[in-house]
Amino acid sequence: MLDKIPVSIKRLTALILAIILSVFALTGCGEEKAEFNFNLAHFFPGTHPAETVFIQGWIKAVEEVSEGKISITSYPGETLLPAAGVYNGVIEGVADIGLSCFSYTVGRFPVLEAFELPGVTYNNSKVASMVAWEGIRELAPAEVQDTHLMMVIATGPGHLFTKTPVRDLNDLKGMEIRATGLSATAISLLGGTPVSMSQSEAYESLQKSVVKGNLSPVEVLQGWKHAEVTDYLTLTPFLYNTLFYVTFNKDKWESMPQDLRDKVTAATEDFHEKTGIGMWDMQNEPALEYAVEETDMTVIELTDEEKALWVEKVTPLQETYTEKVRDLVDTDVMDYIKSLADKYNAIYP
C-alpha cells in the first residue's frame, strides 16, 4: 500500500511523524532520551529485507553498543528523500544517515563505476561486497570524502526480467529496459533501449508497459513484486552488479565523541561482515523459487555462443572506463578490481 502513495504525501507524512516523535522525545514519556538522535533515509519499502533485516539490524547493533546514547529512526520508501537524492541529502543535512545506490546519481561517482562494470565475475553478493568495500577504502576516491561512509554492499550477479522472451540479441533489440548507471550503457551496447529509474518506480512502469523489462538482482521478483509484471528471466550474471552505501553526514558523525565513534565503527564492521555482505544472497534464492513456482516465470539460459556474443559487445566498456578515470586514480582500477575478485571468489565460492 505504501508504494501506491505519492512521494510528496509520503514526505509530508514523514515530516509530521518526525515532529510527533520530537514532541514525545522532549516530553520524555517516562524514558531517558538518547544523547544523539539521528534519522536515516532510504528508498526500499518498509516491508523489504533491506529495511527489516539490514537497516533495523544495523540500528539495533549501533544502539546497543552505544548503551543508549544513540537513537536512529529509519524513514523507508522515499518518505524523507528520493532515491537519487539521498547522497546529496546527507551532505546537506536533510538526512543524518542515508542508504541508496551510487548508480542512481549518474556521473557523480566516476571511480566507483568500476565496481559495476560488466565483464568481472563475482560468485555472489559476498564476493562483490567485499571487493567493493576493500577497494573503496584502499582507493579512497575524492568523490566519497564529503560524507562518512559506514558500509558498502553489493548485489552481485543480476539478471534480465522481461514481459516477452529474450533468447538472443535480436529479441532484445529496441526493447525498453529499466537500467541504471553502467548497466544502462551495457543495455544500449546490446541493442536495447535503457530507461533510468529507481526500483520504486519500476513496478508501475512494467505494469503499464512503459518499460518491457528490468536488469536487476533476482530478489526484486519477490521483494519488489516484479514477478507479477514480468514473465521471463534471462540469466545474465556477467552483466550486472550494483553498489549500495550507508553513509553519515560528516558533521553529525563528528558530533559524537571519538570513543563512541570507535564503538559504532567496530559494531558496523562486524554487522557488515556477518549480515551486510550476504544480504542479496539471502534474498535471491527464495525469490527465484517464488517466481518459478508461484508465478510460473520461465527461466532462459543463453547458449554459450550467444553468451560470448553478449560479453564481446559489453567488454569495450572497460577500456572506455580506464581512459575516463586515468587522471583520477594512480592505479589501474580494473586490474586491481579483478585481482580482488579473484581473492574473494576463492574465499566465498
N, C-alpha and C positions, 0 to 999 in steps of 0.2 A: 504493500500500500504506500509506503514511504516513497518508492520510486516514481509514483504517479503524481506526486505533489510538485508544483512548480518550484524551481530553485529559489526564486525570490521569497516565496512564502516560507520555505524551509529555513532560509537565513533569518527572516524576521522571527520565526518561532524560536530559533536558536538564541537570538539576542534576548528575547523575552525570558527564555529559560535561564540564560546567564544572569539576568537581573534578579530573577527569583532566587537562584542559588546564592547570589551575593547577599541578598537580604537575609537568607537563612544563616549564611556564614557570619554576618555581622551580629545577628541576634544570638548566635551561639547554639541555640536549640539544644542546650544541655550537653553539648560535646565540645571538646577542645579544638579550636581552629588551627589548621596547619599553618606553619610559618610561611611556606611557599605554595601558592596556588596557581596552577598552570592550566591552560586549555590546549586541546590538541585537535587539529582539523584534518579530515581526510574524506575521500570520496566513496569508499566502499559502503554498501548498505549495512545497517545496524545488525542484520542477521548473518552477515558474511563472516567466515572464519578469520578474515583479516582484522575484523573488529572483535569478535567474541573470543578468539584464541590468541591472536598475535598482539593486538593493541591492549586488550584488557589483561592479558597475561603479563605483558611488559609493565603496565601501570602497577599491577599488584606487586611485581618484583621490586620496582622502584620505591613504591610507598612503604613496603615492608623494610627495606634496607635503610630507609631514611628515618625509621622509628617514629613515624607520624609527622615528621617535619614537612613532607611534600604531599600535595594532593593534586591529582591530574584528572581533568574532566574531558572525555572524548566527545567530539561532535562529528559523527559519521554522516555519510550520504550527502556531502557538499552543503551541509547546513550552515557552515561557517565560512567556507571558501570553496570556489570551484576547483576541480582537479588541477587544471592548468595554472591556477593562481596560488597554489599552496606555497611553493618555494618563496616567491616574492612576498606573499602574505606573512610568512615567518620573518623575513628580513625586516619588513615594515612594522612588525609587532601586532598585526591583526590577529595572528595566532602565535602562541608561545612555542608550540611544537607542531610539526606537520609531517604527514605521510602522503606521498604521491609518487608518480613516476617521473624520472628525469626526462623521458622521451615526450612527455606532454608539453614541454616547452622547447620546440624545435630550434636548434642553433644556440641555445643558452648554455649547453654543456658539451662543447666540442670534443674534449678529451675523453669524456665518459661514453661517448658514442661508440668507442672502440669495443666496449663490452657487449654491445648489442649487434655488432656486425654479423651477417650470415657467413657461414663457412668455418666457424670454430665449433668443435664438438664438445658438448657438455653432457655427461651421462645423465645428470639430474639437476634438480634445483640446489642441492647441497654444493655440488661442484661449482655451478655458476655463481652462487652466492659467495663462496669462499674466494673464488678468483676475483670477483668484483671488489670485495671488501679489502683483501690484501693489496690488490692492485691500486685501488684509490688511495689507501693510506701510504703506500710507497711512492706513488707518483705525485701525490699532494697537489693536484691541479688548482690553479688560481680560481677557477670557476666555482669552487665549493668552499672557499675560505670565508665567505660572508655570512655563513651560519656555522653552528657546531654540529657536525654530523655525528649521530649516535649509532646508526646501523645502516647498512645497505644489504638488501637481499634481492634475489633474482628468481625469475620463474623457471629458468632452464628451458628445455625444448618446448616449442609451441607448434600448433598445427592450424590447418585451414578448415574452417567450418562454413559450408555453403548451402544455398537453397536448391541448387542443381548440381549434379556430379561434376567433379574436376578430376579427370584421369590423365590429362596431358595439357600441354601449354595452349593447345587450340581451345580447350574448354574454358581456360582462364582468360583468354583474350577479351579485353574490353569489359570484363566483369568488375563491378564496383565492390571493392573490398575495404572494410574498416581496418585501417592500419595506422600506426603512429611511428614517428621517428624514422630510423633507418629501415624499419620493416616496410614502411610506405614506399621508400625508394626501391627496395627489393621487389615489391609487388609490381611497381612500374617497369622495372627491367624485365620482368617475366611476362609483360604484356597486359597485366591487369590495370584497373583504374583505382588507385588508392584514395580513400576518403578518411581524413583525420578526424577523430572524435574520441572522447573518453568512453570507458566501458559503461558508464552510467547513461550514456546516450545511445548505445549500440542496440539494445533490445528493441526499442521503439523503431529505430531506423531499419532493423532487419524485419520487424513485423510489418512495416509499411513498404518494404522493398526499396527503400531509399538506397540501401546497400544490399548486396546479394550474398555477402559472406563476411567473415571476420578471421583475422590472423591473430591467434591468442593461445595461451595455455589451455589445456583441456578443462581445467576447473570451471571456466566460465559457462560450460554446458549445464552445470548444475548450480553453481554459486550465483550466476547471473541469469540463469534460466534460458540460456541461448539454445539449448536442445529443443525448446518449444518452438523456435522460429527458424531453425535450420534442419536439414535432413541428411547431410553428407559430411563426413570427416575425412579429409585427405591428409595423410601423415607426412609432415614436412619438418622433421626435427632439426634439419640443417639451416632452417630459415629464420628462426626466431629466438630471442632472449630479451627480456625486459627487466630493468633495474628499478627497485623501489627504495626510497630513502625514508628514514626517520631522522628529522633534524630539529635542532633547538635554536631559537632566537639567541644571538650571542650575548646580548645584554642580560636577558633573563637567565641564561646559563651561568654567566659570571656573577649574577647577583647572589648566588649561593656560595657559602664558604668552601675552600678547597677540600677540606676533609669530606664534606658531603658530596661534592662533585666526584671525588675519588670513589666513594661508595657506589654512587649511581653508575659510574663508568664500569666498575667491576661487575655489578649486577647486570648491566646491559650486555657486556661481553659474554657472560655466562648464558643469558637468555638467548642471545643471538646464536650461539653455538648449539644449544640444546633444543631450541624451538624455531628460531627465525629462519635458519638456512634450509630447513626441511618443510617449510610452510606449503610450498606448491607441490612437492612430492606427496604430502599428506592428502591434498585435495584432488590431485589429478586422477588417481586410480579409481576411487569411488565415483567420480564424476563421469568417467568413461563408461564404467559399468552401468551407471544410471541411464546414460544416453542411449546405450545399445539395448538394454533390457526393458527400460520403461518407455522409451520414445521411438524404438525401432530405427535409430540412426544407423546408416550404412557407413562402414569404415572402408576407405580405399587406400591401398598401398601402391605407390608408384613403382613401375618396373625399374630395374637397375639402369636401363638405358635412359629412361625418362628422368630419373633422379639425377643422373650425371649431366643431362642437358640443363636442368634447373640450376644445379650447382655452378656449372660453367657460366651461366648468364649472370649470376649474382656475385661471383668471385671478384670481378673488377672493382667492386665497392671498396675492397680492402686497399687496393692501390690508390684509388682516389682519396680515401681517408688519410693514408700515410702522408701524402703530399699536402693535404689540407692542414695537418697539425704539426708539420715539420718544425715550425718556429715556436710551438707552444711547449714542447717537451724535449728533453735531451736524449731520450732513448727511443728505440724502435718499438713503439707501443704494441704493434701486432705480434711481433716476435715474443715480446715479454708476456703478453696475454696467452699466447699458445703454449709457452713454457709453463705458466701457471695452470693452464687447463690440463696439461699432461700430468703435472704434480697431483692435482686434486682428483683427476679421474682415476688415478691409481689408489687414492685413499678412499674414495666413495664410488666403487664400481656399480 
